[in-house]
Amino acid sequence: VVVLSDQEIAQRKETVDPIDTAAFTVAERRLPTEQELASYARFRLTDSGVSPLSHPGMPGGAYLAAGIEHNEKGAPTASGEVHARMNEKRIRKLAPLTRRRDLFETIGPARAPIGLVAWGSVAGAAREALALATRDGLEVKLLVPRLLYPVAEEIYGEFFASVERGLVVEQSHQGQLYRVLHMFVEVPKGVEALARSGANPITPADVLRRLHELALGLQQRRAGEREATLD
Amino acid sequence: MTTAGVLEPKTFRSELKPIWCPGCGDFGVLQAVYRALAAVGRPPHEIAFVSGIGCSSRIPGYTTAYGFNTVHGRALPIAQGIKIARPDLLVLVAGGDGDGFSIGGGHVAHAIRRNLDLTYIVMDNQIYGLTKGQLSPTSPRGVKTASSNFGSLEAPVNPLLYVLAYGAPYVAQGTPADMAGLAAVIEEGIRYPGFAFINVQSPCVTFGRPEAQLRMHKEHMKGLAGLGHDPADRIAALTLAQSYGHELHTGVFYRAPEPAPSYEQLVRERQETLAPGALPPGRILELFSPGKRGIH
């Protein structure tokens, strides 16, 4: 797991309620059974992609951990077939994450034609912009992912189903999430990147201005379509 | 910790067959490690064997133990983490001269001054063999390699002087040309209660210099015990270490007669001292509450 953090959040001070660390759930790795230790394979191919992990001190559990490709027992290998099986296993292990709806927050009307996607601290600016835009009478919704990768194709697909115009808002020079989404998801053509390098944070006003531009464009397009139908 | 009774060197031979070049000095180091581990008698599952990257860093894969073939130059930091978390384990660290004294050079000094109970074996072949023969930090000045057609312009690092200067409490050197002697210094290093450094002159048969091969070692090596060297004399060890690159001294250069407490011992003592007043994990945030404890 790679946790991405914002410098903006990391360097600020905030008064928060005490965190009850006693309520945390510690997720233990799956340990091998005695039967599994009898012919232990640290990287055994499994349906879930998860293999039991031995700890030093467990008789029969010794294995080699290495960065290079390896077989089920941990021995380095140059076999293309093993490499493919191991990669399939790694991807299989990540798959359940893409069904974790609790890692995604959706705000606003489900059938809104304008959609925002924003993550990290920028999601705060997007939330405020959404509230202001709703006050101004725009139909907008927001998706805040806490999971960036693997890309939850189904969840994005459902979100974008009603979207004609939109923004992927992110504090990133190249708009990395916007680009990654295009690799996996049918992003509607009217969805653009609102991306900027750090140091000058994206503000609610920045997002709101773009939302009004999108709404205006959408309104003009619909008017054009109506005229074309009447002709 | 369990005592496994009498173990055979073959107990530590893994299912993997080494892919080193025929005649590589590392085969001898591997056999010496097997012998030393068998003599020490800890079972394979109580041993962590950590290495970096390079030909020699393949050694944990050829040893039955919990092996970790880590990243280049970072074997020592990872081994230190393992030893602090699990002081009950026997932790061996191995790598080449490039791994230890070039990319990982900065870690050696700090591992020594912390004095964890680790045994660090450097297979010093004065070349980067895995990448086809470039200059390494211990390559002699003037040597011609794939990356120095006109000869190296740099003075080599002296690993023995380096670790002695930083205060390593156990420093030895060996060669596979003297298997019994090499196994003995490795065994003694494992048994020594603190940071043990063993420099092994382990020839590269493919890219190494002709004068650095095992045949030459057999002809020219000089046992320190035979020279009457007192391993408790650090100044004498420093003097002898200056001959690195010119003479091949084998045996124990230095063994601190009064071992200092290891880092993991000190950590445990501090934990025990602080434990009576320690807050349970669920109340740890109280440490940061003004007027209670910690911050005022």
HADDOCK unambig.tbl for C-alpha pairs under 7 A between the chains (distance, minus, plus):
assign (segid A and resid 20 and name CA) (segid B and resid 282 and name CA) 6.70 0.50 0.50
assign (segid A and resid 21 and name CA) (segid B and resid 282 and name CA) 5.49 0.50 0.50
assign (segid A and resid 22 and name CA) (segid B and resid 282 and name CA) 4.60 0.50 0.50
assign (segid A and resid 56 and name CA) (segid B and resid 45 and name CA) 5.96 0.50 0.50
assign (segid A and resid 56 and name CA) (segid B and resid 46 and name CA) 6.14 0.50 0.50
assign (segid A and resid 56 and name CA) (segid B and resid 66 and name CA) 6.21 0.50 0.50
assign (segid A and resid 57 and name CA) (segid B and resid 45 and name CA) 5.02 0.50 0.50
assign (segid A and resid 57 and name CA) (segid B and resid 46 and name CA) 4.91 0.50 0.50
assign (segid A and resid 58 and name CA) (segid B and resid 45 and name CA) 6.01 0.50 0.50
assign (segid A and resid 59 and name CA) (segid B and resid 45 and name CA) 5.30 0.50 0.50
assign (segid A and resid 60 and name CA) (segid B and resid 45 and name CA) 6.91 0.50 0.50
assign (segid A and resid 61 and name CA) (segid B and resid 45 and name CA) 6.97 0.50 0.50
assign (segid A and resid 62 and name CA) (segid B and resid 45 and name CA) 5.85 0.50 0.50
assign (segid A and resid 62 and name CA) (segid B and resid 64 and name CA) 6.81 0.50 0.50
assign (segid A and resid 62 and name CA) (segid B and resid 65 and name CA) 5.29 0.50 0.50
assign (segid A and resid 62 and name CA) (segid B and resid 66 and name CA) 4.56 0.50 0.50
assign (segid A and resid 63 and name CA) (segid B and resid 65 and name CA) 6.77 0.50 0.50
assign (segid A and resid 63 and name CA) (segid B and resid 66 and name CA) 5.28 0.50 0.50
assign (segid A and resid 63 and name CA) (segid B and resid 67 and name CA) 6.01 0.50 0.50
assign (segid A and resid 64 and name CA) (segid B and resid 61 and name CA) 5.84 0.50 0.50
assign (segid A and resid 64 and name CA) (segid B and resid 66 and name CA) 6.18 0.50 0.50
assign (segid A and resid 64 and name CA) (segid B and resid 67 and name CA) 4.35 0.50 0.50
assign (segid A and resid 64 and name CA) (segid B and resid 68 and name CA) 5.62 0.50 0.50
assign (segid A and resid 65 and name CA) (segid B and resid 67 and name CA) 6.01 0.50 0.50
assign (segid A and resid 65 and name CA) (segid B and resid 68 and name CA) 4.68 0.50 0.50
assign (segid A and resid 65 and name CA) (segid B and resid 69 and name CA) 5.98 0.50 0.50
assign (segid A and resid 66 and name CA) (segid B and resid 68 and name CA) 6.01 0.50 0.50
assign (segid A and resid 66 and name CA) (segid B and resid 69 and name CA) 4.69 0.50 0.50
assign (segid A and resid 66 and name CA) (segid B and resid 70 and name CA) 6.12 0.50 0.50
assign (segid A and resid 67 and name CA) (segid B and resid 70 and name CA) 6.84 0.50 0.50
